[in-house]
């Protein structure tokens, strides 16, 4: 696997962390209401501090290999077990990518097309991408995300006239109650998918710039999520947005410009299909980065892909099942295995590193 630099790592962070929170913001709106953008702002600060904390430990200890950090902190047996749990969480992320992409395309873009059909081509493209090296995946991320960002900027301007600031008020009417705190927790759980990009850190050559470029990437991700959530609230209001399956798609259908551009669905097609495909391949190569530490060939993913396809189809064909899966399972898997456990393990690792240094 060829090495990358920290500028490439920025796009891997984008690919891993942007699309989940933008696709189903109602997980946050359900608890925070019109203050959802404020709770996302709080979660953004925690998310930046969390990831910089992990990067800082890597830089101070000069250890960037995730498997080595886990085994050093917990021992070989327990550390390997936790890596297996992390790998299973990455598989959950693959299922999420396929399920949400298939469901959103079926419900809003290709209504008469069976889910199994659109999923087939999604997984065919993802399967094909596994034959390439890391540099090719990084190029795909750069190109795909560049088009996605352009689409997002266009939509931001095109939807301004449909937004009404009255939906924002009164702000923080209920204060910091348990629902608001729950919304922060769920936003942080969706943000924690940034950890999907962490196995790539060992492939970065210019580690001196890693902290700076990671910080830049996280600021960009945070402002995108806050602006997107604010735009959703000011377009529909909290009550209306909760009645829509994928509110960002419906938001773009309002767009009409000079009676020529009648909707923004083309832009959302780029964001949904492109965004979830990029997250899928970034997650797949994250698994490959872990597997190479155990000298396991990436071909195991070839055999796993059909299994993931059938699980994805089973979950995505029923919207209630899908959103129960996301809201009651996926977010907690992410919070535990991508946020809480790494935080504990990295802290233990750093304490052991400091102790060994003193002795």
LUMKOLLUM-110503 format. One record per residue (C-alpha): x, y, z; residue number from 1; residue in three letters. Coordinates in nm, 3 decimals. Layout:
<rs>
+---------+---------+---------+-----+------+
|      px |      py |      pz | pos | code |
+---------+---------+---------+-----+------+
|       X |       Y |       Z | NUM |  ALA |
...
+---------+---------+---------+-----+------+
</rs>
This chain:
<rs>
+---------+---------+---------+-----+------+
|      px |      py |      pz | pos | code |
+---------+---------+---------+-----+------+
|   0.000 |   0.000 |   0.000 |   1 |  UNK |
|   0.152 |   0.330 |  -0.108 |   2 |  UNK |
|   0.199 |   0.618 |   0.135 |   3 |  UNK |
|  -0.005 |   0.939 |   0.139 |   4 |  UNK |
|   0.057 |   1.287 |   0.278 |   5 |  UNK |
|  -0.141 |   1.484 |   0.533 |   6 |  UNK |
|  -0.316 |   1.689 |   0.262 |   7 |  UNK |
|  -0.459 |   1.363 |   0.123 |   8 |  UNK |
|  -0.567 |   1.273 |   0.475 |   9 |  UNK |
|  -0.793 |   1.580 |   0.476 |  10 |  UNK |
|  -1.009 |   1.424 |   0.205 |  11 |  UNK |
|  -1.019 |   1.090 |   0.386 |  12 |  UNK |
|  -1.157 |   1.275 |   0.689 |  13 |  UNK |
|  -1.419 |   1.436 |   0.465 |  14 |  UNK |
|  -1.514 |   1.102 |   0.314 |  15 |  UNK |
|  -1.554 |   0.934 |   0.652 |  16 |  UNK |
|  -1.733 |   1.203 |   0.853 |  17 |  UNK |
|  -1.957 |   1.430 |   0.644 |  18 |  UNK |
|  -2.235 |   1.226 |   0.490 |  19 |  UNK |
|  -2.405 |   1.057 |   0.789 |  20 |  UNK |
|  -2.512 |   1.367 |   0.978 |  21 |  UNK |
|  -2.614 |   1.546 |   0.657 |  22 |  UNK |
|  -2.833 |   1.258 |   0.539 |  23 |  UNK |
|  -3.043 |   1.202 |   0.851 |  24 |  UNK |
|  -3.035 |   1.520 |   1.062 |  25 |  UNK |
|  -3.372 |   1.424 |   1.211 |  26 |  UNK |
|  -3.191 |   1.209 |   1.465 |  27 |  UNK |
|  -3.081 |   1.540 |   1.617 |  28 |  UNK |
|  -3.393 |   1.746 |   1.543 |  29 |  UNK |
|  -3.604 |   1.482 |   1.720 |  30 |  UNK |
|  -3.445 |   1.579 |   2.053 |  31 |  UNK |
|  -3.328 |   1.939 |   2.005 |  32 |  UNK |
|  -3.602 |   2.078 |   1.781 |  33 |  UNK |
|  -3.521 |   2.423 |   1.645 |  34 |  UNK |
|  -3.201 |   2.421 |   1.853 |  35 |  UNK |
|  -3.057 |   2.129 |   1.657 |  36 |  UNK |
|  -2.797 |   2.352 |   1.491 |  37 |  UNK |
|  -2.683 |   2.469 |   1.837 |  38 |  UNK |
|  -2.644 |   2.111 |   1.964 |  39 |  UNK |
|  -2.447 |   2.028 |   1.649 |  40 |  UNK |
|  -2.225 |   2.329 |   1.727 |  41 |  UNK |
|  -2.154 |   2.194 |   2.076 |  42 |  UNK |
|  -2.087 |   1.847 |   1.934 |  43 |  UNK |
|  -1.854 |   2.003 |   1.675 |  44 |  UNK |
|  -1.634 |   2.152 |   1.946 |  45 |  UNK |
|  -1.617 |   1.819 |   2.131 |  46 |  UNK |
|  -1.545 |   1.635 |   1.807 |  47 |  UNK |
|  -1.253 |   1.867 |   1.721 |  48 |  UNK |
|  -1.104 |   1.841 |   2.070 |  49 |  UNK |
|  -1.145 |   1.461 |   2.071 |  50 |  UNK |
|  -0.971 |   1.400 |   1.739 |  51 |  UNK |
|  -0.689 |   1.645 |   1.808 |  52 |  UNK |
|  -0.634 |   1.468 |   2.142 |  53 |  UNK |
|  -0.583 |   1.136 |   1.962 |  54 |  UNK |
|  -0.356 |   1.292 |   1.700 |  55 |  UNK |
|  -0.154 |   1.465 |   1.972 |  56 |  UNK |
|  -0.092 |   1.134 |   2.150 |  57 |  UNK |
|   0.032 |   0.982 |   1.824 |  58 |  UNK |
|   0.268 |   1.273 |   1.764 |  59 |  UNK |
|   0.408 |   1.279 |   2.119 |  60 |  UNK |
|   0.467 |   0.903 |   2.126 |  61 |  UNK |
|   0.572 |   0.885 |   1.760 |  62 |  UNK |
|   0.338 |   0.590 |   1.714 |  63 |  UNK |
|   0.077 |   0.608 |   1.438 |  64 |  UNK |
|  -0.016 |   0.243 |   1.401 |  65 |  UNK |
|  -0.360 |   0.181 |   1.551 |  66 |  UNK |
|  -0.301 |  -0.191 |   1.611 |  67 |  UNK |
|   0.024 |  -0.118 |   1.795 |  68 |  UNK |
|  -0.149 |   0.142 |   2.013 |  69 |  UNK |
|  -0.432 |  -0.098 |   2.104 |  70 |  UNK |
|  -0.200 |  -0.390 |   2.186 |  71 |  UNK |
|   0.044 |  -0.170 |   2.379 |  72 |  UNK |
|  -0.240 |  -0.029 |   2.591 |  73 |  UNK |
|  -0.435 |  -0.350 |   2.654 |  74 |  UNK |
|  -0.196 |  -0.635 |   2.583 |  75 |  UNK |
|  -0.192 |  -0.859 |   2.278 |  76 |  UNK |
|  -0.504 |  -1.068 |   2.352 |  77 |  UNK |
|  -0.738 |  -0.792 |   2.472 |  78 |  UNK |
|  -0.595 |  -0.545 |   2.222 |  79 |  UNK |
|  -0.658 |  -0.785 |   1.933 |  80 |  UNK |
|  -1.010 |  -0.845 |   2.061 |  81 |  UNK |
|  -1.079 |  -0.470 |   2.062 |  82 |  UNK |
|  -0.940 |  -0.443 |   1.708 |  83 |  UNK |
|  -1.184 |  -0.717 |   1.604 |  84 |  UNK |
|  -1.468 |  -0.516 |   1.761 |  85 |  UNK |
|  -1.345 |  -0.212 |   1.572 |  86 |  UNK |
|  -1.341 |  -0.414 |   1.250 |  87 |  UNK |
|  -1.699 |  -0.528 |   1.312 |  88 |  UNK |
|  -1.800 |  -0.165 |   1.365 |  89 |  UNK |
|  -1.643 |  -0.083 |   1.028 |  90 |  UNK |
|  -1.854 |  -0.360 |   0.873 |  91 |  UNK |
|  -2.160 |  -0.195 |   1.034 |  92 |  UNK |
|  -2.052 |   0.125 |   0.859 |  93 |  UNK |
|  -2.041 |  -0.060 |   0.526 |  94 |  UNK |
|  -2.396 |  -0.184 |   0.586 |  95 |  UNK |
|  -2.502 |   0.172 |   0.673 |  96 |  UNK |
|  -2.350 |   0.307 |   0.349 |  97 |  UNK |
|  -2.530 |   0.059 |   0.127 |  98 |  UNK |
|  -2.860 |   0.071 |   0.317 |  99 |  UNK |
|  -2.900 |   0.447 |   0.325 | 100 |  UNK |
|  -2.787 |   0.490 |  -0.034 | 101 |  UNK |
|  -3.034 |   0.224 |  -0.155 | 102 |  UNK |
|  -3.322 |   0.358 |   0.054 | 103 |  UNK |
|  -3.270 |   0.725 |  -0.039 | 104 |  UNK |
|  -3.241 |   0.650 |  -0.410 | 105 |  UNK |
|  -3.553 |   0.432 |  -0.398 | 106 |  UNK |
|  -3.764 |   0.684 |  -0.205 | 107 |  UNK |
|  -3.670 |   1.004 |  -0.382 | 108 |  UNK |
|  -3.478 |   0.954 |  -0.705 | 109 |  UNK |
|  -3.558 |   0.624 |  -0.879 | 110 |  UNK |
|  -3.895 |   0.544 |  -0.724 | 111 |  UNK |
|  -3.991 |   0.266 |  -0.967 | 112 |  UNK |
|  -3.650 |   0.098 |  -0.950 | 113 |  UNK |
|  -3.620 |  -0.199 |  -0.708 | 114 |  UNK |
|  -3.371 |  -0.150 |  -0.426 | 115 |  UNK |
|  -3.185 |  -0.471 |  -0.514 | 116 |  UNK |
|  -3.115 |  -0.328 |  -0.860 | 117 |  UNK |
|  -2.964 |   0.002 |  -0.745 | 118 |  UNK |
|  -2.773 |  -0.177 |  -0.468 | 119 |  UNK |
|  -2.629 |  -0.418 |  -0.725 | 120 |  UNK |
|  -2.461 |  -0.138 |  -0.917 | 121 |  UNK |
|  -2.351 |   0.036 |  -0.596 | 122 |  UNK |
|  -2.181 |  -0.279 |  -0.469 | 123 |  UNK |
|  -2.044 |  -0.364 |  -0.813 | 124 |  UNK |
|  -1.863 |  -0.028 |  -0.824 | 125 |  UNK |
|  -1.748 |  -0.070 |  -0.463 | 126 |  UNK |
|  -1.628 |  -0.426 |  -0.533 | 127 |  UNK |
|  -1.435 |  -0.305 |  -0.837 | 128 |  UNK |
|  -1.266 |  -0.031 |  -0.635 | 129 |  UNK |
|  -1.110 |  -0.287 |  -0.400 | 130 |  UNK |
|  -0.866 |  -0.401 |  -0.669 | 131 |  UNK |
|  -0.689 |  -0.063 |  -0.668 | 132 |  UNK |
|  -0.431 |   0.079 |  -0.427 | 133 |  UNK |
|  -0.469 |   0.352 |  -0.170 | 134 |  UNK |
|  -0.352 |   0.631 |  -0.401 | 135 |  UNK |
|  -0.634 |   0.554 |  -0.644 | 136 |  UNK |
|  -0.887 |   0.569 |  -0.362 | 137 |  UNK |
|  -0.749 |   0.905 |  -0.250 | 138 |  UNK |
|  -0.784 |   1.038 |  -0.606 | 139 |  UNK |
|  -1.144 |   0.914 |  -0.617 | 140 |  UNK |
|  -1.210 |   1.093 |  -0.287 | 141 |  UNK |
|  -1.056 |   1.418 |  -0.409 | 142 |  UNK |
|  -1.246 |   1.419 |  -0.739 | 143 |  UNK |
|  -1.577 |   1.296 |  -0.597 | 144 |  UNK |
|  -1.575 |   1.526 |  -0.294 | 145 |  UNK |
|  -1.475 |   1.827 |  -0.505 | 146 |  UNK |
|  -1.789 |   1.782 |  -0.716 | 147 |  UNK |
|  -1.992 |   1.726 |  -0.398 | 148 |  UNK |
|  -1.862 |   2.049 |  -0.244 | 149 |  UNK |
|  -1.943 |   2.244 |  -0.560 | 150 |  UNK |
|  -2.294 |   2.098 |  -0.554 | 151 |  UNK |
|  -2.331 |   2.192 |  -0.186 | 152 |  UNK |
|  -2.219 |   2.552 |  -0.244 | 153 |  UNK |
|  -2.464 |   2.584 |  -0.535 | 154 |  UNK |
|  -2.748 |   2.451 |  -0.322 | 155 |  UNK |
|  -2.659 |   2.689 |  -0.039 | 156 |  UNK |
|  -2.711 |   2.985 |  -0.270 | 157 |  UNK |
|  -3.012 |   2.843 |  -0.454 | 158 |  UNK |
|  -3.206 |   2.766 |  -0.136 | 159 |  UNK |
|  -3.147 |   3.099 |   0.044 | 160 |  UNK |
|  -3.480 |   3.249 |  -0.068 | 161 |  UNK |
|  -3.671 |   2.952 |   0.074 | 162 |  UNK |
|  -3.533 |   2.997 |   0.427 | 163 |  UNK |
|  -3.713 |   3.185 |   0.703 | 164 |  UNK |
|  -3.530 |   3.285 |   1.021 | 165 |  UNK |
|  -3.855 |   3.283 |   1.222 | 166 |  UNK |
|  -3.820 |   2.905 |   1.261 | 167 |  UNK |
|  -3.509 |   2.961 |   1.477 | 168 |  UNK |
|  -3.692 |   3.142 |   1.756 | 169 |  UNK |
|  -3.722 |   3.121 |   2.048 | 170 |  UNK |
|  -3.372 |   2.978 |   2.086 | 171 |  UNK |
|  -3.291 |   2.750 |   2.380 | 172 |  UNK |
|  -3.646 |   2.781 |   2.515 | 173 |  UNK |
|  -3.600 |   2.464 |   2.724 | 174 |  UNK |
|  -3.239 |   2.528 |   2.821 | 175 |  UNK |
|  -2.992 |   2.243 |   2.865 | 176 |  UNK |
|  -3.247 |   1.974 |   2.936 | 177 |  UNK |
|  -3.199 |   1.599 |   2.889 | 178 |  UNK |
|  -3.333 |   1.609 |   2.533 | 179 |  UNK |
|  -3.081 |   1.875 |   2.432 | 180 |  UNK |
|  -2.800 |   1.674 |   2.591 | 181 |  UNK |
|  -2.919 |   1.362 |   2.408 | 182 |  UNK |
|  -2.908 |   1.552 |   2.079 | 183 |  UNK |
|  -2.544 |   1.646 |   2.149 | 184 |  UNK |
|  -2.462 |   1.283 |   2.224 | 185 |  UNK |
|  -2.623 |   1.162 |   1.900 | 186 |  UNK |
|  -2.452 |   1.434 |   1.697 | 187 |  UNK |
|  -2.120 |   1.337 |   1.853 | 188 |  UNK |
|  -2.190 |   0.971 |   1.770 | 189 |  UNK |
|  -2.242 |   1.058 |   1.403 | 190 |  UNK |
|  -1.936 |   1.284 |   1.407 | 191 |  UNK |
|  -1.727 |   1.000 |   1.551 | 192 |  UNK |
|  -1.728 |   0.828 |   1.212 | 193 |  UNK |
|  -1.417 |   1.040 |   1.161 | 194 |  UNK |
|  -1.240 |   0.755 |   1.342 | 195 |  UNK |
|  -1.294 |   0.546 |   1.026 | 196 |  UNK |
|  -1.009 |   0.750 |   0.877 | 197 |  UNK |
|  -0.773 |   0.686 |   1.170 | 198 |  UNK |
|  -0.616 |   0.362 |   1.040 | 199 |  UNK |
|  -0.484 |   0.571 |   0.749 | 200 |  UNK |
|  -0.270 |   0.780 |   0.986 | 201 |  UNK |
|   0.000 |   0.513 |   0.971 | 202 |  UNK |
|   0.022 |   0.573 |   0.594 | 203 |  UNK |
|   0.086 |   0.948 |   0.626 | 204 |  UNK |
|   0.444 |   1.050 |   0.544 | 205 |  UNK |
|   0.460 |   1.413 |   0.662 | 206 |  UNK |
|   0.336 |   1.363 |   1.017 | 207 |  UNK |
|   0.462 |   1.707 |   1.125 | 208 |  UNK |
|   0.174 |   1.863 |   0.931 | 209 |  UNK |
|  -0.078 |   1.602 |   1.041 | 210 |  UNK |
|  -0.221 |   1.799 |   1.334 | 211 |  UNK |
|  -0.256 |   2.123 |   1.136 | 212 |  UNK |
|  -0.422 |   1.960 |   0.834 | 213 |  UNK |
|  -0.650 |   1.748 |   1.052 | 214 |  UNK |
|  -0.762 |   2.063 |   1.234 | 215 |  UNK |
|  -0.836 |   2.237 |   0.901 | 216 |  UNK |
|  -1.036 |   1.935 |   0.782 | 217 |  UNK |
|  -1.239 |   1.919 |   1.102 | 218 |  UNK |
|  -1.322 |   2.289 |   1.092 | 219 |  UNK |
|  -1.451 |   2.249 |   0.737 | 220 |  UNK |
|  -1.659 |   1.945 |   0.835 | 221 |  UNK |
|  -1.800 |   2.126 |   1.139 | 222 |  UNK |
|  -1.907 |   2.437 |   0.947 | 223 |  UNK |
|  -2.068 |   2.221 |   0.677 | 224 |  UNK |
|  -2.274 |   2.030 |   0.932 | 225 |  UNK |
|  -2.378 |   2.340 |   1.127 | 226 |  UNK |
|  -2.476 |   2.532 |   0.812 | 227 |  UNK |
|  -2.666 |   2.228 |   0.676 | 228 |  UNK |
|  -2.860 |   2.184 |   1.002 | 229 |  UNK |
|  -2.933 |   2.557 |   1.026 | 230 |  UNK |
|  -3.053 |   2.556 |   0.664 | 231 |  UNK |
|  -3.285 |   2.264 |   0.729 | 232 |  UNK |
|  -3.445 |   2.429 |   1.033 | 233 |  UNK |
|  -3.493 |   2.763 |   0.858 | 234 |  UNK |
|  -3.646 |   2.593 |   0.553 | 235 |  UNK |
|  -3.900 |   2.359 |   0.712 | 236 |  UNK |
|  -3.899 |   2.424 |   1.084 | 237 |  UNK |
|  -3.850 |   2.135 |   1.329 | 238 |  UNK |
|  -4.204 |   1.994 |   1.311 | 239 |  UNK |
|  -4.220 |   1.972 |   0.933 | 240 |  UNK |
|  -3.867 |   1.832 |   0.895 | 241 |  UNK |
|  -3.951 |   1.542 |   1.129 | 242 |  UNK |
|  -4.223 |   1.426 |   0.890 | 243 |  UNK |
|  -3.978 |   1.391 |   0.598 | 244 |  UNK |
|  -3.769 |   1.079 |   0.550 | 245 |  UNK |
|  -3.471 |   1.249 |   0.386 | 246 |  UNK |
|  -3.532 |   1.621 |   0.441 | 247 |  UNK |
|  -3.225 |   1.744 |   0.251 | 248 |  UNK |
|  -3.361 |   1.587 |  -0.068 | 249 |  UNK |
|  -3.701 |   1.753 |  -0.029 | 250 |  UNK |
|  -3.529 |   2.083 |   0.052 | 251 |  UNK |
|  -3.363 |   2.083 |  -0.289 | 252 |  UNK |
|  -3.689 |   2.013 |  -0.471 | 253 |  UNK |
|  -3.797 |   2.366 |  -0.384 | 254 |  UNK |
|  -3.532 |   2.510 |  -0.613 | 255 |  UNK |
|  -3.655 |   2.685 |  -0.926 | 256 |  UNK |
|  -3.438 |   2.928 |  -1.119 | 257 |  UNK |
|  -3.548 |   3.116 |  -1.434 | 258 |  UNK |
|  -3.796 |   2.832 |  -1.501 | 259 |  UNK |
|  -3.500 |   2.636 |  -1.634 | 260 |  UNK |
|  -3.347 |   2.470 |  -1.329 | 261 |  UNK |
|  -3.660 |   2.323 |  -1.173 | 262 |  UNK |
|  -3.507 |   2.130 |  -0.886 | 263 |  UNK |
|  -3.181 |   2.061 |  -0.713 | 264 |  UNK |
|  -3.212 |   1.684 |  -0.725 | 265 |  UNK |
|  -2.912 |   1.656 |  -0.955 | 266 |  UNK |
|  -2.695 |   1.812 |  -0.685 | 267 |  UNK |
|  -2.837 |   1.583 |  -0.419 | 268 |  UNK |
|  -2.780 |   1.284 |  -0.645 | 269 |  UNK |
|  -2.412 |   1.376 |  -0.639 | 270 |  UNK |
|  -2.416 |   1.419 |  -0.263 | 271 |  UNK |
|  -2.609 |   1.104 |  -0.176 | 272 |  UNK |
|  -2.478 |   0.851 |  -0.428 | 273 |  UNK |
|  -2.130 |   1.001 |  -0.444 | 274 |  UNK |
|  -2.103 |   1.069 |  -0.071 | 275 |  UNK |
|  -2.209 |   0.722 |   0.041 | 276 |  UNK |
|  -1.997 |   0.553 |  -0.224 | 277 |  UNK |
|  -1.691 |   0.746 |  -0.108 | 278 |  UNK |
|  -1.761 |   0.660 |   0.255 | 279 |  UNK |
|  -1.797 |   0.294 |   0.156 | 280 |  UNK |
|  -1.458 |   0.276 |  -0.018 | 281 |  UNK |
|  -1.288 |   0.479 |   0.258 | 282 |  UNK |
|  -1.429 |   0.237 |   0.515 | 283 |  UNK |
|  -1.328 |  -0.066 |   0.305 | 284 |  UNK |
|  -0.968 |   0.050 |   0.282 | 285 |  UNK |
|  -0.971 |   0.133 |   0.653 | 286 |  UNK |
|  -1.043 |  -0.237 |   0.712 | 287 |  UNK |
|  -0.762 |  -0.325 |   0.470 | 288 |  UNK |
|  -0.523 |  -0.102 |   0.669 | 289 |  UNK |
|  -0.608 |  -0.305 |   0.981 | 290 |  UNK |
|  -0.589 |  -0.642 |   0.804 | 291 |  UNK |
|  -0.238 |  -0.581 |   0.673 | 292 |  UNK |
|  -0.111 |  -0.571 |   1.035 | 293 |  UNK |
|  -0.211 |  -0.937 |   1.061 | 294 |  UNK |
|  -0.087 |  -1.028 |   0.710 | 295 |  UNK |
|  -0.443 |  -1.097 |   0.597 | 296 |  UNK |
|  -0.505 |  -1.037 |   0.228 | 297 |  UNK |
|  -0.769 |  -0.782 |   0.129 | 298 |  UNK |
|  -0.937 |  -1.054 |  -0.078 | 299 |  UNK |
|  -1.137 |  -1.147 |   0.231 | 300 |  UNK |
|  -1.346 |  -0.839 |   0.154 | 301 |  UNK |
|  -1.428 |  -0.990 |  -0.185 | 302 |  UNK |
|  -1.599 |  -1.279 |  -0.007 | 303 |  UNK |
|  -1.759 |  -1.050 |   0.251 | 304 |  UNK |
|  -1.915 |  -0.817 |  -0.009 | 305 |  UNK |
|  -2.202 |  -1.053 |  -0.112 | 306 |  UNK |
|  -2.289 |  -1.108 |   0.256 | 307 |  UNK |
|  -2.291 |  -0.733 |   0.318 | 308 |  UNK |
|  -2.507 |  -0.690 |   0.007 | 309 |  UNK |
|  -2.779 |  -0.926 |   0.133 | 310 |  UNK |
|  -2.776 |  -0.776 |   0.484 | 311 |  UNK |
|  -2.798 |  -0.430 |   0.332 | 312 |  UNK |
|  -3.089 |  -0.528 |   0.109 | 313 |  UNK |
|  -3.279 |  -0.682 |   0.403 | 314 |  UNK |
|  -3.239 |  -0.365 |   0.613 | 315 |  UNK |
|  -3.296 |  -0.106 |   0.339 | 316 |  UNK |
|  -3.617 |  -0.252 |   0.190 | 317 |  UNK |
|  -3.812 |  -0.140 |   0.499 | 318 |  UNK |
|  -3.772 |   0.225 |   0.605 | 319 |  UNK |
|  -3.890 |   0.161 |   0.961 | 320 |  UNK |
|  -3.638 |  -0.118 |   1.002 | 321 |  UNK |
|  -3.364 |   0.097 |   0.850 | 322 |  UNK |
|  -3.416 |   0.396 |   1.074 | 323 |  UNK |
|  -3.456 |   0.180 |   1.383 | 324 |  UNK |
|  -3.127 |   0.019 |   1.288 | 325 |  UNK |
|  -2.960 |   0.359 |   1.249 | 326 |  UNK |
|  -3.117 |   0.536 |   1.545 | 327 |  UNK |
|  -3.107 |   0.250 |   1.797 | 328 |  UNK |
|  -2.801 |   0.049 |   1.692 | 329 |  UNK |
|  -2.566 |   0.228 |   1.456 | 330 |  UNK |
|  -2.532 |   0.554 |   1.653 | 331 |  UNK |
|  -2.449 |   0.366 |   1.974 | 332 |  UNK |
|  -2.204 |   0.134 |   1.799 | 333 |  UNK |
|  -2.031 |   0.443 |   1.661 | 334 |  UNK |
|  -2.032 |   0.626 |   1.993 | 335 |  UNK |
|  -1.884 |   0.329 |   2.180 | 336 |  UNK |
|  -1.636 |   0.187 |   1.928 | 337 |  UNK |
|  -1.538 |   0.504 |   1.742 | 338 |  UNK |
|  -1.539 |   0.746 |   2.034 | 339 |  UNK |
|  -1.548 |   0.615 |   2.392 | 340 |  UNK |
|  -1.331 |   0.304 |   2.357 | 341 |  UNK |
|  -1.058 |   0.476 |   2.149 | 342 |  UNK |
|  -1.056 |   0.764 |   2.398 | 343 |  UNK |
|  -0.996 |   0.522 |   2.686 | 344 |  UNK |
|  -0.741 |   0.310 |   2.500 | 345 |  UNK |
|  -0.539 |   0.609 |   2.376 | 346 |  UNK |
|  -0.535 |   0.753 |   2.727 | 347 |  UNK |
|  -0.411 |   0.423 |   2.874 | 348 |  UNK |
|  -0.152 |   0.398 |   2.597 | 349 |  UNK |
|  -0.023 |   0.749 |   2.663 | 350 |  UNK |
|  -0.002 |   0.692 |   3.038 | 351 |  UNK |
|   0.199 |   0.374 |   2.975 | 352 |  UNK |
|   0.419 |   0.562 |   2.730 | 353 |  UNK |
|   0.487 |   0.837 |   2.988 | 354 |  UNK |
|   0.560 |   0.576 |   3.256 | 355 |  UNK |
|   0.802 |   0.385 |   3.033 | 356 |  UNK |
|   0.974 |   0.711 |   2.948 | 357 |  UNK |
|   1.022 |   0.797 |   3.314 | 358 |  UNK |
|   1.158 |   0.455 |   3.401 | 359 |  UNK |
+---------+---------+---------+-----+------+
</rs>
